[in-house]
Amino acid sequence: MSDETFDVIVVGAGVLGVATAYYIQKNNPDKRILLIDRLSAPGQANTAMSAAAVRNMFASSTNQLLTDTSIKFFEHIQEEMGHELMFEKVGYLWLLGEEQFNHESVKLWMERMERSGVHFRVYNKEELKELIPGLNTDFSNDEEAELMNLREVAYGLFGADCGVLDPTRLVDFYYEEFKKISHVKPRFGVNVTRLLLEADPKLDLPGEPFVWQFKRVNGVVTDKGEVLRAETTVLATGAWANELLDPIGMNSLLKAKKRQLFVIHAQDKKDLLDLLYTKGFNELGCIPFVILPTAGAGGSVYFRPQLEEKGFWIGCGDKLGRAYDYVQTEDYANSEISYYELSLYPVLSKYFPAFADVKPVGGWGGGYSYSPDAIPTVYKENGVIVVNGASGSGIMKSDALARIADALYRGQPEAELYGGRKIPSDALSLKHRQVEPENVVI
Ligand SMILES: Cc1cc2nc3c(=O)[nH]c(=O)nc-3n(C[C@H](O)[C@H](O)[C@H](O)COP(=O)(O)OP(=O)(O)OC[C@H]3O[C@@H](n4cnc5c(N)ncnc54)[C@H](O)[C@@H]3O)c2cc1C
């Protein structure tokens, strides 16, 4: 089988790969860019498994910039370009105990949001009780709550500019725009088995590359035995990054972690319907995305409204006790009902008794691709551009990350994000990282 040559190969057609392919093609119209994925269509892996929520309420000004500009671009796509993303500004509401609210990390978080102009407001317990009558704020004499390390809700931190959208529609937007301007038909059902690491320059000696030679990645090898060559290989392979990078000695510093969502339907359940259609937070007249106070070893149970299904999706950012893996495994797709019943449900029903005795009608799992500081990694080394490490918030950062990857491709020192704000192109690199670490990871 003969080699094929392109200017750029983008491996991975999740939201990060598709958006990156689009920006590189848009700004380099003559280049031949091949987008490939082992699944049968774009956006079918973790992009489709997400809670599909977007927020600019981060503690790190780096993440604030990445999300704020991306969210504004999503609004632009929907409002001005007429591409429906089902972007609904339901808002995000963090429920916090007294101690948690007064903790220095929360003070710093609020200070940094104020400094960056991220809008938020604080509700006290009485205001919360009035807005959400179904919220239990009284754990006095509740031995179970004490045993479970649950804190009484004292405050709420609310961001009105946050919301939910349909990631499939977002992927469609980038994919359709990419196809309009690209010269090469994307390929699906193609598994990349390894990166093509070669001597630079090649001397065509048997056994190359040797340790004394310079080396670079000149493309990929696929499971069909094809050798696909390119000057630049973009790796947007999400929670599978290590599979391709580790074997050639590039340390991505990324780890995969399983995350799950459970679906609860509210039909015919008055208390749950009342909760779903809580007024006063947004124009949709629904409960925002709600994050419960941190319990025990740092796991925050959360839920988001799902208005089309008249229900909720429940999840949890469990920390200690949930394994990190080398790459995402097949088991990630399965939701563990015992995890819901024994870990999430007792917490959820304590704060919101409307969930008591209601069972999930379904659920699914997927993977986060964690970086050490919970800030994405975008860098160019050895002929490879890596776009990854979104640490559970890649949809909401996708536009900014893709623009940074394109700036790296073009050798620009700065990337211009939507709205004109700028970031050094190597700010998210491993070698010249200039980021504020994040501690508001859900
Ligand atoms: C339960 C859950 C909830 C989440 N909630 C949110 C949320 O509310 N908001 C948010 O912004 N983010 C959320 N996320 C995170 C978000 O889903 C990810 O950050 C985002 O999808 C990352 O996009 P990606 O393109 O890197 O990954 P993916 O969508 O996983 O795409 C990677 C692609 O690479 C392909 N690939 C990998 N290796 C190879 C190979 N060797 N050959 C060919 N193809 C390959 C895969 O098939 C896949 O299509 C959540 C994730 C989970 C699991």
The ligand as a MOL file (V3000), in Angstrom:
LIG
                    3D

  0  0  0     0  0            999 V3000
M  V30 BEGIN CTAB
M  V30 COUNTS 53 58 0 0 0
M  V30 BEGIN ATOM
M  V30 1 C -19.7180 12.2760 32.2480 0
M  V30 2 C -19.0130 13.4460 31.6240 0
M  V30 3 C -19.5080 14.7280 31.8310 0
M  V30 4 C -18.8820 15.8200 31.2430 0
M  V30 5 N -19.4560 17.0530 31.3630 0
M  V30 6 C -18.9280 18.1070 30.7040 0
M  V30 7 C -19.5860 19.3640 30.7110 0
M  V30 8 O -20.6330 19.5150 31.3220 0
M  V30 9 N -19.0300 20.3810 30.0040 0
M  V30 10 C -17.8550 20.2400 29.3100 0
M  V30 11 O -17.3740 21.2120 28.7200 0
M  V30 12 N -17.2240 19.0490 29.2890 0
M  V30 13 C -17.7340 17.9950 29.9420 0
M  V30 14 N -17.1120 16.7750 29.9010 0
M  V30 15 C -15.8050 16.6750 29.2490 0
M  V30 16 C -15.9260 16.7050 27.7490 0
M  V30 17 O -16.7730 15.6680 27.3380 0
M  V30 18 C -14.5330 16.5470 27.1730 0
M  V30 19 O -13.6360 17.4830 27.7510 0
M  V30 20 C -14.5420 16.7750 25.6620 0
M  V30 21 O -15.4920 15.9590 25.0430 0
M  V30 22 C -13.1610 16.5010 25.1130 0
M  V30 23 O -13.2320 16.5090 23.7060 0
M  V30 24 P -12.2010 15.6630 22.8700 0
M  V30 25 O -12.4390 16.0260 21.4520 0
M  V30 26 O -10.8410 15.8430 23.4340 0
M  V30 27 O -12.5580 14.1540 23.2230 0
M  V30 28 P -13.4810 13.0500 22.5670 0
M  V30 29 O -14.8360 13.5500 22.2480 0
M  V30 30 O -13.3950 11.8470 23.4370 0
M  V30 31 O -12.7700 12.7970 21.1640 0
M  V30 32 C -11.5590 12.0920 21.0440 0
M  V30 33 C -11.6580 11.3150 19.7440 0
M  V30 34 O -10.4000 10.7290 19.4530 0
M  V30 35 C -10.6620 9.4810 18.8210 0
M  V30 36 N -9.4640 8.6660 18.9330 0
M  V30 37 C -8.7490 8.4290 20.0640 0
M  V30 38 N -7.6810 7.6710 19.7750 0
M  V30 39 C -7.7200 7.4030 18.4490 0
M  V30 40 C -6.9000 6.6600 17.5700 0
M  V30 41 N -5.8080 6.0220 18.0090 0
M  V30 42 N -7.2530 6.5830 16.2640 0
M  V30 43 C -8.3580 7.2290 15.8010 0
M  V30 44 N -9.1810 7.9540 16.5970 0
M  V30 45 C -8.8610 8.0420 17.8960 0
M  V30 46 C -11.8480 8.9330 19.6020 0
M  V30 47 O -12.5440 7.9480 18.8690 0
M  V30 48 C -12.6760 10.1900 19.8260 0
M  V30 49 O -13.6700 10.3710 18.8410 0
M  V30 50 C -17.7090 15.6430 30.4650 0
M  V30 51 C -17.2000 14.3580 30.2560 0
M  V30 52 C -17.8540 13.2730 30.8220 0
M  V30 53 C -17.3160 11.9080 30.5820 0
M  V30 END ATOM
M  V30 BEGIN BOND
M  V30 1 1 1 2
M  V30 2 1 2 3
M  V30 3 2 2 52
M  V30 4 2 3 4
M  V30 5 1 4 5
M  V30 6 1 4 50
M  V30 7 2 5 6
M  V30 8 1 6 7
M  V30 9 1 6 13
M  V30 10 2 7 8
M  V30 11 1 7 9
M  V30 12 1 9 10
M  V30 13 2 10 11
M  V30 14 1 10 12
M  V30 15 2 12 13
M  V30 16 1 13 14
M  V30 17 1 14 15
M  V30 18 1 14 50
M  V30 19 1 15 16
M  V30 20 1 16 17
M  V30 21 1 16 18
M  V30 22 1 18 19
M  V30 23 1 18 20
M  V30 24 1 20 21
M  V30 25 1 20 22
M  V30 26 1 22 23
M  V30 27 1 23 24
M  V30 28 2 24 25
M  V30 29 1 24 26
M  V30 30 1 24 27
M  V30 31 1 27 28
M  V30 32 2 28 29
M  V30 33 1 28 30
M  V30 34 1 28 31
M  V30 35 1 31 32
M  V30 36 1 32 33
M  V30 37 1 33 34
M  V30 38 1 33 48
M  V30 39 1 34 35
M  V30 40 1 35 36
M  V30 41 1 35 46
M  V30 42 1 36 37
M  V30 43 1 36 45
M  V30 44 2 37 38
M  V30 45 1 38 39
M  V30 46 1 39 40
M  V30 47 2 39 45
M  V30 48 1 40 41
M  V30 49 2 40 42
M  V30 50 1 42 43
M  V30 51 2 43 44
M  V30 52 1 44 45
M  V30 53 1 46 47
M  V30 54 1 46 48
M  V30 55 1 48 49
M  V30 56 2 50 51
M  V30 57 1 51 52
M  V30 58 1 52 53
M  V30 END BOND
M  V30 END CTAB
M  END
